[in-house]
Amino acid sequence: MPTLTQPALSMLIDRLFAEADAAENERWPATRADDREDYRQYYGLLKDQPLPVSRTTGRLLYMLARSVRARTIVEFGTSFGISTLHLAAALRDNGGGRLIGSEFEPSKITRARANLHAAGLSDLVEIREGDALQTLARDLPDSIDLILLDGAKSLYSPILSLLEGRLRSGALIVADNADDSPEYLTRVRSASGDYLSVPFADDVELSMRLEAAAPGDDSLRAG
């Protein structure tokens, strides 16, 4: 039986989604900043909100990670770890691997680690505390198979710049709520040939890293 559908994990995920739904129905704190003005203040005020991917996106993450046989995954924006559980389950079923996540809210990291421990997936995941512009700028695998962008939308393009040189040909990037990051969408949808990108489901952008032609190599150019 796939790890994702085993009772212990599936019941945990169902409970976490139910808690997230309940939290979304509560009154959110008033904010004086938004993602673009001050992302640390904005998300700090939402530190008790799960801010999860959707159920559909969670299953998509598992399926994508399995289909490309991902062994190295980077996640920007761990929150309570709902997406992390889906991705780590895929790593388990792929025979193992490493997921590096980044989250600057310590209380969220504590909850995410507890959820991973309850699911028996802690051995596959490293969650780095702090600003992802620093935590994801060091000690990364030479090759990355899949990236999930689900943090401050204003950082989607800068985070991609940090990781781009390590993306293998055919690597996948999933950007949640991508419509809130027009700069990122312009980049991955560009005709430059670096990515093939399509919108998917509710405000998700799915992109694939293409192999760029070497300088002076006209073999991959049309004409």
C-alpha positions as CSV (number, residue, x, y, z in Angstrom):
1,M,0.0,0.0,0.0
2,P,1.4,3.5,-0.9
3,T,2.5,5.4,2.1
4,L,0.1,8.3,1.4
5,T,-3.0,6.0,1.7
6,Q,-1.8,4.1,4.8
7,P,-4.4,4.7,7.6
8,A,-2.0,6.4,10.0
9,L,-0.9,9.0,7.5
10,S,-4.2,9.4,5.7
11,M,-6.1,10.0,9.0
12,L,-3.4,12.5,10.1
13,I,-3.7,14.4,6.8
14,D,-7.5,14.4,7.0
15,R,-7.3,15.8,10.6
16,L,-4.9,18.5,9.6
17,F,-7.0,19.6,6.6
18,A,-10.1,19.7,8.9
19,E,-8.2,21.9,11.4
20,A,-7.1,24.1,8.5
21,D,-10.6,24.5,7.3
22,A,-11.8,25.4,10.8
23,A,-9.0,28.0,11.1
24,E,-9.8,29.5,7.8
25,N,-13.4,30.2,9.0
26,E,-12.1,32.0,12.1
27,R,-11.4,35.8,12.1
28,W,-7.9,36.4,10.8
29,P,-5.8,39.1,12.6
30,A,-5.8,42.5,11.0
31,T,-2.6,43.2,9.1
32,R,-0.9,46.4,8.2
33,A,1.4,44.8,5.7
34,D,1.1,42.6,2.8
35,D,3.4,40.0,1.2
36,R,5.2,42.6,-1.0
37,E,5.7,45.3,1.6
38,D,7.0,43.3,4.5
39,Y,6.6,39.5,4.2
40,R,8.1,38.7,7.6
41,Q,5.6,41.0,9.4
42,Y,2.7,39.7,7.2
43,Y,3.4,36.0,7.8
44,G,4.3,36.6,11.4
45,L,0.8,37.9,12.1
46,L,-0.5,34.7,10.5
47,K,1.7,32.4,12.5
48,D,-1.3,30.5,13.9
49,Q,-2.8,29.9,10.5
50,P,-2.0,26.6,8.7
51,L,-2.1,28.2,5.2
52,P,-2.0,24.8,3.6
53,V,-2.1,23.7,0.0
54,S,-5.4,22.4,-1.1
55,R,-6.3,18.7,-0.9
56,T,-6.0,18.5,-4.7
57,T,-2.6,20.1,-4.7
58,G,-1.4,17.8,-1.9
59,R,-2.2,14.7,-4.0
60,L,-0.7,16.4,-7.1
61,L,2.6,16.9,-5.2
62,Y,2.7,13.2,-4.2
63,M,1.9,12.1,-7.8
64,L,4.5,14.4,-9.4
65,A,7.2,13.4,-6.9
66,R,6.5,9.8,-7.6
67,S,6.3,10.2,-11.4
68,V,9.8,11.8,-11.6
69,R,11.2,9.5,-9.0
70,A,12.3,12.5,-6.9
71,R,15.0,11.9,-4.4
72,T,15.8,15.5,-3.7
73,I,13.1,18.1,-2.9
74,V,13.2,21.7,-1.7
75,E,10.1,23.3,-0.1
76,F,9.8,27.0,0.5
77,G,7.2,27.6,3.2
78,T,6.7,24.6,5.4
79,S,4.0,26.0,7.7
80,F,2.4,23.0,9.7
81,G,3.8,20.5,7.2
82,I,0.7,19.3,5.3
83,S,2.5,19.6,1.9
84,T,5.7,18.2,3.5
85,L,3.8,15.1,4.5
86,H,2.7,14.5,0.9
87,L,6.2,15.0,-0.5
88,A,7.9,12.9,2.2
89,A,5.5,10.1,1.6
90,A,6.5,10.2,-2.1
91,L,10.2,10.1,-1.1
92,R,9.5,7.0,1.1
93,D,7.8,5.3,-1.8
94,N,10.6,6.2,-4.1
95,G,13.0,4.4,-1.9
96,G,14.2,7.3,0.2
97,G,15.7,10.8,-0.3
98,R,16.0,14.2,1.2
99,L,13.5,17.0,1.6
100,I,14.8,20.4,2.7
101,G,12.2,22.8,3.9
102,S,12.4,26.4,5.1
103,E,10.2,28.2,7.6
104,F,10.9,31.3,9.7
105,E,8.2,30.8,12.3
106,P,9.6,28.6,15.1
107,S,6.1,27.6,16.4
108,K,5.2,26.3,12.9
109,I,8.4,24.3,12.7
110,T,7.6,22.7,16.0
111,R,4.2,21.6,14.8
112,A,5.5,20.5,11.4
113,R,8.2,18.3,13.0
114,A,5.6,16.8,15.4
115,N,3.4,15.9,12.4
116,L,6.3,14.4,10.6
117,H,7.2,12.4,13.6
118,A,3.7,11.1,14.0
119,A,3.7,10.0,10.4
120,G,7.1,8.3,10.7
121,L,8.6,10.5,8.0
122,S,11.0,12.6,10.1
123,D,14.1,10.8,8.8
124,L,13.5,12.2,5.3
125,V,13.0,15.8,6.2
126,E,15.2,18.7,7.3
127,I,13.4,21.9,8.1
128,R,15.6,25.0,8.3
129,E,14.6,27.9,10.5
130,G,15.0,31.4,9.2
131,D,14.6,33.5,6.1
132,A,14.7,31.3,3.0
133,L,16.9,33.8,1.2
134,Q,19.6,32.7,3.7
135,T,18.6,29.1,4.6
136,L,18.3,28.0,1.0
137,A,21.5,29.7,-0.1
138,R,23.8,27.0,1.3
139,D,24.3,23.3,1.8
140,L,22.0,22.1,-1.0
141,P,22.2,18.9,-3.1
142,D,24.0,19.2,-6.4
143,S,20.9,18.2,-8.2
144,I,17.3,19.0,-7.3
145,D,14.3,17.1,-8.7
146,L,11.3,19.1,-7.4
147,I,10.6,22.4,-5.8
148,L,7.5,23.6,-4.0
149,L,7.1,27.3,-3.7
150,D,4.5,28.1,-1.0
151,G,5.8,30.9,1.0
152,A,5.9,34.7,0.5
153,K,4.8,35.2,-3.1
154,S,7.2,38.2,-3.6
155,L,10.1,35.8,-3.0
156,Y,9.1,33.2,-5.6
157,S,11.4,34.6,-8.3
158,P,14.4,35.3,-6.0
159,I,14.1,31.7,-4.5
160,L,14.0,30.2,-8.0
161,S,17.2,32.2,-8.7
162,L,18.9,30.6,-5.7
163,L,18.0,27.1,-6.8
164,E,18.0,27.3,-10.5
165,G,21.6,26.3,-11.1
166,R,20.9,23.0,-9.3
167,L,17.7,22.0,-11.1
168,R,18.3,19.0,-13.3
169,S,16.8,18.9,-16.7
170,G,13.2,17.8,-16.4
171,A,12.9,19.0,-12.7
172,L,9.5,20.3,-11.7
173,I,8.5,23.5,-9.9
174,V,5.1,23.8,-8.3
175,A,4.1,27.3,-7.3
176,D,1.0,27.6,-5.1
177,N,-1.1,30.8,-5.4
178,A,1.1,31.8,-8.3
179,D,-1.3,34.4,-9.5
180,D,-0.1,36.6,-6.6
181,S,3.4,36.5,-8.1
182,P,3.2,38.1,-11.5
183,E,7.0,38.5,-11.8
184,Y,7.5,34.8,-11.2
185,L,4.8,33.9,-13.8
186,T,6.4,36.1,-16.4
187,R,9.7,34.4,-15.8
188,V,8.6,30.8,-16.1
189,R,6.2,31.5,-19.0
190,S,8.8,33.4,-20.9
191,A,9.7,32.3,-24.5
192,S,13.3,32.1,-23.5
193,G,13.1,28.3,-23.5
194,D,14.3,27.8,-19.9
195,Y,10.9,26.4,-18.7
196,L,7.7,24.8,-19.9
197,S,4.9,26.1,-17.7
198,V,1.2,25.7,-17.4
199,P,-1.5,26.8,-14.9
200,F,-3.1,23.9,-13.0
201,A,-6.2,23.6,-10.7
202,D,-6.8,26.5,-8.3
203,D,-4.0,29.0,-8.8
204,V,-1.2,26.6,-9.1
205,E,1.6,26.9,-11.7
206,L,3.4,23.8,-12.8
207,S,6.7,24.3,-14.5
208,M,9.4,22.0,-15.9
209,R,13.0,22.9,-16.2
210,L,14.2,22.5,-19.8
211,E,17.8,21.8,-20.8
212,A,19.3,25.0,-22.1
213,A,21.5,25.0,-25.1
214,A,25.2,25.5,-24.5
215,P,26.6,28.9,-25.6
216,G,27.1,28.9,-29.3
217,D,25.1,25.7,-29.8
218,D,22.4,26.2,-32.4
219,S,21.2,22.6,-32.4
220,L,18.4,23.3,-30.0
221,R,17.3,26.5,-31.7
222,A,14.5,26.7,-34.3
223,G,15.4,27.7,-37.9
